[in-house]
């Protein structure tokens, strides 16, 4: 194992901890996206570029986007409930 892989493993460990500790859903979505990018870099360093590309698409783009859209819909629904 070289130093880049070790650094990325430690970054993934801390990134996962930060995702779990974050309580605000908006911040958690953003932190989860960054964590996905860290994992993609780790997969690339471990010579798995196909898995890294899948990780970028799913964890760094699709998942945070779905969470942000769901939060927007929830806030829109809550605003409609306040008007009534």
Backbone as a printed PyTorch tensor [residue, N CA C, xyz], in Angstrom:
tensor([[[  0.8510,  -1.1710,   0.0000],
         [  0.0000,   0.0000,   0.0000],
         [  0.8960,   1.2320,   0.0000]],

        [[  0.6150,   2.1380,  -0.9150],
         [  1.4360,   3.3490,  -0.9470],
         [  0.8060,   4.4450,  -0.0950]],

        [[  1.4840,   5.5740,  -0.0290],
         [  1.0550,   6.6500,   0.8700],
         [ -0.2490,   7.2990,   0.4160]],

        [[ -0.4800,   7.3720,  -0.8880],
         [ -1.7200,   7.9730,  -1.3890],
         [ -2.9210,   7.1360,  -0.9710]],

        [[ -2.8040,   5.8390,  -1.0800],
         [ -3.8930,   4.9610,  -0.6690],
         [ -4.1520,   5.0690,   0.8320]],

        [[ -3.0930,   5.1550,   1.6050],
         [ -3.2460,   5.2790,   3.0590],
         [ -3.9300,   6.5910,   3.4270]],

        [[ -3.5240,   7.6660,   2.7810],
         [ -4.1360,   8.9710,   3.0580],
         [ -5.6160,   8.9560,   2.6660]],

        [[ -5.9340,   8.3560,   1.5250],
         [ -7.3290,   8.2920,   1.0960],
         [ -8.1690,   7.3900,   2.0050]],

        [[ -7.5820,   6.3160,   2.5160],
         [ -8.3010,   5.4710,   3.4700],
         [ -8.6230,   6.2340,   4.7540]],

        [[ -7.6660,   7.0040,   5.2390],
         [ -7.8990,   7.8090,   6.4430],
         [ -8.9340,   8.8910,   6.1540]],

        [[ -8.8580,   9.5130,   4.9720],
         [ -9.8380,  10.5370,   4.5990],
         [-11.2380,   9.9260,   4.4950]],

        [[-11.3380,   8.7140,   3.9630],
         [-12.6390,   8.0440,   3.8720],
         [-13.1810,   7.7260,   5.2630]],

        [[-12.2980,   7.3480,   6.1650],
         [-12.7220,   7.0500,   7.5320],
         [-13.2910,   8.3040,   8.1990]],

        [[-12.5570,   9.4030,   8.0920],
         [-13.0390,  10.6450,   8.6950],
         [-14.2670,  11.1830,   7.9650]],

        [[-14.3020,  11.0320,   6.6510],
         [-15.4610,  11.4960,   5.8820],
         [-16.7300,  10.7600,   6.2600]],

        [[-16.6430,   9.4520,   6.4320],
         [-17.8080,   8.6780,   6.8580],
         [-18.2880,   9.0910,   8.2350]],

        [[-17.3400,   9.3740,   9.1230],
         [-17.7000,   9.8380,  10.4670],
         [-18.4000,  11.1850,  10.4110]],

        [[-17.9150,  12.0760,   9.5740],
         [-18.5330,  13.4010,   9.4560],
         [-19.9480,  13.2890,   8.8890]],

        [[-20.1610,  12.3940,   7.9290],
         [-21.5090,  12.1980,   7.3730],
         [-22.4640,  11.7410,   8.4640]],

        [[-22.0220,  10.8280,   9.3130],
         [-22.8930,  10.2980,  10.3660],
         [-23.1580,  11.3450,  11.4390]],

        [[-22.1660,  12.1540,  11.7630],
         [-22.3030,  13.1330,  12.8430],
         [-23.1390,  14.3420,  12.4200]],

        [[-23.1700,  14.6510,  11.1430],
         [-23.9210,  15.8100,  10.6550],
         [-25.4170,  15.5400,  10.7920]],

        [[-26.1360,  16.4800,  11.3970],
         [-27.5630,  16.2730,  11.6530],
         [-28.4760,  17.0310,  10.6970]],

        [[-28.0370,  18.1580,  10.1780],
         [-28.8530,  18.9400,   9.2510],
         [-28.8940,  18.2290,   7.8970]],

        [[-30.0940,  17.9160,   7.3870],
         [-30.1800,  17.1560,   6.1300],
         [-29.5150,  17.8430,   4.9350]],

        [[-29.5930,  19.1530,   4.8540],
         [-28.9660,  19.8640,   3.7430],
         [-27.4450,  19.7160,   3.8050]],

        [[-26.8840,  19.9570,   4.9620],
         [-25.4330,  19.8070,   5.1170],
         [-25.0150,  18.3560,   4.9420]],

        [[-25.8490,  17.4400,   5.4030],
         [-25.5190,  16.0310,   5.2700],
         [-25.4810,  15.6070,   3.8050]],

        [[-26.3630,  16.1600,   2.9840],
         [-26.3440,  15.8550,   1.5560],
         [-25.0520,  16.3420,   0.9140]],

        [[-24.6260,  17.5330,   1.2860],
         [-23.3880,  18.0710,   0.7260],
         [-22.1650,  17.2830,   1.2120]],

        [[-22.1520,  16.9250,   2.4860],
         [-21.0370,  16.1570,   3.0260],
         [-21.0090,  14.7580,   2.4060]],

        [[-22.1860,  14.1790,   2.1720],
         [-22.2450,  12.8620,   1.5380],
         [-21.6980,  12.9260,   0.1100]],

        [[-21.9240,  14.0360,  -0.5840],
         [-21.3580,  14.2070,  -1.9210],
         [-19.8430,  14.2740,  -1.9000]],

        [[-19.3080,  14.9960,  -0.9430],
         [-17.8510,  15.0790,  -0.8030],
         [-17.2790,  13.7140,  -0.4230]],

        [[-17.9900,  13.0180,   0.4550],
         [-17.5600,  11.6740,   0.8500],
         [-17.5510,  10.7360,  -0.3610]],

        [[-18.5300,  10.8760,  -1.2380],
         [-18.5580,  10.0730,  -2.4570],
         [-17.3660,  10.3550,  -3.3550]],

        [[-16.9700,  11.6120,  -3.4320],
         [-15.7860,  11.9540,  -4.2230],
         [-14.5140,  11.3690,  -3.6100]],

        [[-14.4300,  11.3840,  -2.2860],
         [-13.2690,  10.7800,  -1.6190],
         [-13.2100,   9.2860,  -1.9250]],

        [[-14.3670,   8.6240,  -1.8590],
         [-14.3890,   7.2000,  -2.1770],
         [-14.0220,   6.9500,  -3.6340]],

        [[-14.4570,   7.8180,  -4.5320],
         [-14.1000,   7.6590,  -5.9440],
         [-12.5930,   7.7890,  -6.1330]],

        [[-11.9760,   8.7420,  -5.4500],
         [-10.5190,   8.8760,  -5.5210],
         [ -9.8270,   7.6480,  -4.9510]],

        [[-10.3810,   7.1120,  -3.8830],
         [ -9.8070,   5.9040,  -3.2910],
         [ -9.8990,   4.7260,  -4.2660]],

        [[-11.0440,   4.5580,  -4.9060],
         [-11.1900,   3.4730,  -5.8820],
         [-10.2250,   3.6490,  -7.0490]],

        [[-10.0480,   4.8920,  -7.4740],
         [ -9.1040,   5.1510,  -8.5600],
         [ -7.6730,   4.8220,  -8.1300]],

        [[ -7.3240,   5.1740,  -6.8930],
         [ -5.9820,   4.8710,  -6.3810],
         [ -5.7770,   3.3650,  -6.2230]],

        [[ -6.8620,   2.6410,  -5.9920],
         [ -6.7820,   1.1870,  -5.8670],
         [ -6.9120,   0.4950,  -7.2220]],

        [[ -6.7790,   1.2620,  -8.2920],
         [ -6.7900,   0.7820,  -9.6730],
         [ -8.1110,   0.1240, -10.0620]],

        [[ -9.2040,   0.7860,  -9.6930],
         [-10.5300,   0.3470, -10.1040],
         [-11.2600,   1.5410, -10.7270]],

        [[-10.8330,   1.9870, -11.9250],
         [-11.4180,   3.2000, -12.4990],
         [-12.8900,   3.0480, -12.8680]],

        [[-13.3390,   1.8480, -13.2330],
         [-14.7460,   1.6630, -13.5660],
         [-15.6260,   1.8410, -12.3340]],

        [[-15.1760,   1.3420, -11.2040],
         [-15.9150,   1.5240,  -9.9560],
         [-15.8700,   2.9910,  -9.5300]],

        [[-14.7470,   3.6470,  -9.7680],
         [-14.6210,   5.0650,  -9.4230],
         [-15.6040,   5.9130, -10.2320]],

        [[-15.7520,   5.6150, -11.5180],
         [-16.7070,   6.3710, -12.3370],
         [-18.1380,   6.1410, -11.8750]],

        [[-18.4620,   4.9090, -11.5350],
         [-19.7990,   4.6250, -11.0090],
         [-20.0290,   5.3540,  -9.6930]],

        [[-19.0130,   5.3890,  -8.8610],
         [-19.1160,   6.0750,  -7.5790],
         [-19.3460,   7.5630,  -7.7710]],

        [[-18.6650,   8.1600,  -8.7280],
         [-18.8550,   9.5870,  -8.9880],
         [-20.2890,   9.8630,  -9.4120]],

        [[-20.8020,   9.0480, -10.3090],
         [-22.1610,   9.2800, -10.8170],
         [-23.1920,   9.0940,  -9.7190]],

        [[-23.0770,   8.0230,  -8.9630],
         [-24.1110,   7.6990,  -7.9840],
         [-23.9570,   8.5230,  -6.7090]],

        [[-22.8150,   8.4440,  -6.0600],
         [-22.6640,   9.0260,  -4.7320],
         [-22.3530,  10.5170,  -4.7470]],

        [[-21.6970,  10.9990,  -5.7730],
         [-21.3120,  12.4040,  -5.7820],
         [-22.2960,  13.2810,  -6.5360]],

        [[-23.1320,  12.6760,  -7.3880],
         [-24.0620,  13.4900,  -8.1790],
         [-25.5150,  13.1090,  -7.8960]],

        [[-25.8700,  11.8610,  -8.1250],
         [-27.2750,  11.4520,  -8.0600],
         [-27.8400,  11.5020,  -6.6390]],

        [[-27.1340,  10.9330,  -5.6840],
         [-27.6420,  10.8880,  -4.3130],
         [-27.8450,  12.2810,  -3.7150]],

        [[-26.8450,  13.1800,  -3.7390],
         [-27.0970,  14.5210,  -3.2010],
         [-28.2060,  15.2650,  -3.9520]],

        [[-28.2870,  15.0570,  -5.2660],
         [-29.3460,  15.7120,  -6.0360],
         [-30.7280,  15.2240,  -5.6030]],

        [[-30.8840,  13.9230,  -5.4120],
         [-32.1690,  13.3830,  -4.9650],
         [-32.5250,  13.8900,  -3.5680]],

        [[-31.5320,  13.9630,  -2.6870],
         [-31.7960,  14.4590,  -1.3340],
         [-32.1990,  15.9240,  -1.3690]],

        [[-31.5000,  16.7310,  -2.1630],
         [-31.8370,  18.1550,  -2.2590],
         [-33.2290,  18.3640,  -2.8570]],

        [[-33.5900,  17.5700,  -3.8680],
         [-34.9330,  17.6750,  -4.4390],
         [-36.0050,  17.2650,  -3.4310]],

        [[-35.7420,  16.2350,  -2.6520],
         [-36.6930,  15.8070,  -1.6270],
         [-36.8430,  16.8740,  -0.5480]],

        [[-35.7340,  17.4920,  -0.1410],
         [-35.8100,  18.5610,   0.8570],
         [-36.6020,  19.7500,   0.3310]],

        [[-36.4020,  20.0860,  -0.9320],
         [-37.1570,  21.1960,  -1.5250],
         [-38.6450,  20.8810,  -1.5440]],

        [[-38.9990,  19.6470,  -1.8780],
         [-40.4120,  19.2540,  -1.9140],
         [-41.0180,  19.2770,  -0.5130]],

        [[-40.2620,  18.8270,   0.4830],
         [-40.7530,  18.8460,   1.8620],
         [-40.9750,  20.2730,   2.3330]],

        [[-40.0390,  21.1550,   2.0260],
         [-40.1860,  22.5590,   2.4370],
         [-41.3460,  23.2290,   1.7100]],

        [[-41.5560,  22.8730,   0.4470],
         [-42.6830,  23.4060,  -0.3090],
         [-43.9940,  22.9230,   0.3110]],

        [[-44.0460,  21.6740,   0.6820],
         [-45.2520,  21.1260,   1.3040],
         [-45.5080,  21.7870,   2.6580]],

        [[-44.4500,  22.0170,   3.4390],
         [-44.5870,  22.6680,   4.7420],
         [-45.0680,  24.1050,   4.5830]],

        [[-44.5970,  24.8010,   3.5460],
         [-45.0530,  26.1740,   3.3070],
         [-46.5230,  26.1970,   2.9250]],

        [[-46.9720,  25.2120,   2.1590],
         [-48.3950,  25.1330,   1.7900],
         [-49.2440,  24.8450,   3.0300]],

        [[-48.7630,  24.0390,   3.9390],
         [-49.5090,  23.7180,   5.1520],
         [-49.6410,  24.9490,   6.0550]],

        [[-48.6280,  25.8150,   6.0580],
         [-48.6890,  27.0290,   6.8800],
         [-49.7020,  28.0110,   6.3330]],

        [[-49.8640,  28.0410,   5.0270],
         [-50.8100,  28.9750,   4.3970],
         [-52.2470,  28.5850,   4.7420]],

        [[-52.5010,  27.2930,   4.8050],
         [-53.8560,  26.8270,   5.1140],
         [-54.1420,  27.1050,   6.5220]]])
